Amino acid sequence: MRPTVHWISLACLLCFSHQTVADYNSDYQRLCTDNGPVSVGSNVYSVTCDRTLGPGLPVQRLGHRLNPTPEECAQVCEQNRGTCFGMIWANNACYESSDANGVLLNAPGVVVLTPPPLPGGKTPEQLAEELRNCETEKGGFESRASQCDTEKGQIEARRAECVGEKNTCEQNKNTCEQQKTEAERQRDGYQREKNTCVEQKVEVERQRDEHKERLDGGAQSIEIPTNAAAYCAEAYGKGYRQVTIDGTRYMIACGPQWVGNIQKAWLKADNLRDCLRLCNQRLCHAFGFWFTGRAQGQCNLVLEGMQPGPTTQQSIFAVRMI
């Protein structure tokens, strides 16, 4: 039998093998008269009325259902998108065509439902695999994004810590500069005090030298008095006289007194001669020997620096001549 004759027979079976019912008529009118769509989910099937597909033989679907709707017939194709290239819907009939090169043939009352093309011409299995791969990549991206957020948080925390350390350093720097300014101020003050002290020392030494020159000018040389009290009773207020012990000259006087303004030492001495020797040993500038009163027997050595003291009748004052 020729294919055309075969398909004419199939079309007749589709149209007249069962009694036409109201559901089929209403669906046929909706599709072919009112140009209504057939949609399955988001997919819209194209509708071709009074046609069937050939030359490949279609496979009957939903044979257990009485008068399936066009949408139910199209749902079968959705489940087999890898092999389904069209559905043939008629009165109480639903057939699936897997012929990719099928052609339309006349068949009154029969409707061909053609699915929309697959994206990129890919099968559902391929699309599902791509979806799984995409979800896997998405998971990887989300993981890396989470890691990036964690690292970003760590960097921001470190930055905040660094800013805090920077502020602390700036505060320490300001404190250091203030301390430096204060230290320089104190240094300048100490330098002024030192300069004043040096000037005073120079002046004291000048006065001392002048005093020694005056003493050395015309002082009478005498033997070292053995009785200081008796000597001062006669020599009080009569100026300086010169004595020598162990090759060192001293100018002695009763009445005027000089004291140490920097350093002094009080030592025990039995007589004036002992006090002279103590001054030689200590290289003192001057001394006062107390021969009476509460300080009797004391030798007050002026080791550095001299300044005028009170007049007294209880001691002999001596200046060592260098």
Rosetta blueprint (number, residue, H / E / L):
1 M L
2 R L
3 P H
4 T H
5 V H
6 H H
7 W H
8 I H
9 S H
10 L H
11 A H
12 C H
13 L H
14 L H
15 C H
16 F H
17 S L
18 H L
19 Q L
20 T L
21 V L
22 A H
23 D H
24 Y H
25 N H
26 S H
27 D H
28 Y H
29 Q H
30 R H
31 L H
32 C H
33 T H
34 D L
35 N L
36 G L
37 P L
38 V E
39 S E
40 V E
41 G L
42 S L
43 N E
44 V E
45 Y E
46 S E
47 V E
48 T E
49 C E
50 D E
51 R E
52 T E
53 L E
54 G E
55 P L
56 G L
57 L L
58 P L
59 V E
60 Q E
61 R L
62 L L
63 G L
64 H L
65 R L
66 L L
67 N L
68 P L
69 T L
70 P H
71 E H
72 E H
73 C H
74 A H
75 Q H
76 V H
77 C H
78 E H
79 Q H
80 N L
81 R L
82 G L
83 T L
84 C L
85 F L
86 G E
87 M E
88 I E
89 W E
90 A E
91 N L
92 N L
93 A E
94 C E
95 Y E
96 E E
97 S E
98 S L
99 D L
100 A L
101 N L
102 G L
103 V E
104 L E
105 L E
106 N E
107 A E
108 P E
109 G E
110 V E
111 V E
112 V E
113 L E
114 T E
115 P L
116 P L
117 P L
118 L L
119 P H
120 G H
121 G H
122 K L
123 T L
124 P H
125 E H
126 Q H
127 L H
128 A H
129 E H
130 E H
131 L H
132 R H
133 N H
134 C H
135 E H
136 T H
137 E H
138 K H
139 G H
140 G H
141 F H
142 E H
143 S H
144 R H
145 A H
146 S H
147 Q H
148 C H
149 D H
150 T H
151 E H
152 K H
153 G H
154 Q H
155 I H
156 E H
157 A H
158 R H
159 R H
160 A H
161 E H
162 C H
163 V H
164 G H
165 E H
166 K H
167 N H
168 T H
169 C H
170 E H
171 Q H
172 N H
173 K H
174 N H
175 T H
176 C H
177 E H
178 Q H
179 Q H
180 K H
181 T H
182 E H
183 A H
184 E H
185 R H
186 Q H
187 R H
188 D H
189 G H
190 Y H
191 Q H
192 R H
193 E H
194 K H
195 N H
196 T H
197 C H
198 V H
199 E H
200 Q H
201 K H
202 V H
203 E H
204 V H
205 E H
206 R H
207 Q H
208 R H
209 D H
210 E H
211 H H
212 K H
213 E H
214 R H
215 L H
216 D H
217 G H
218 G H
219 A L
220 Q E
221 S E
222 I L
223 E L
224 I L
225 P L
226 T L
227 N L
228 A H
229 A H
230 A H
231 Y H
232 C H
233 A H
234 E H
235 A H
236 Y L
237 G L
238 K L
239 G L
240 Y L
241 R E
242 Q E
243 V E
244 T E
245 I E
246 D L
247 G L
248 T E
249 R E
250 Y E
251 M E
252 I E
253 A E
254 C E
255 G L
256 P L
257 Q E
258 W E
259 V E
260 G L
261 N L
262 I L
263 Q E
264 K E
265 A E
266 W E
267 L E
268 K E
269 A L
270 D L
271 N L
272 L H
273 R H
274 D H
275 C H
276 L H
277 R H
278 L H
279 C H
280 N H
281 Q H
282 R H
283 L L
284 C L
285 H L
286 A E
287 F E
288 G E
289 F E
290 W E
291 F L
292 T L
293 G L
294 R L
295 A L
296 Q L
297 G L
298 Q E
299 C E
300 N E
301 L E
302 V E
303 L E
304 E E
305 G L
306 M L
307 Q E
308 P E
309 G E
310 P L
311 T L
312 T L
313 Q L
314 Q L
315 S E
316 I E
317 F E
318 A E
319 V E
320 R E
321 M E
322 I L
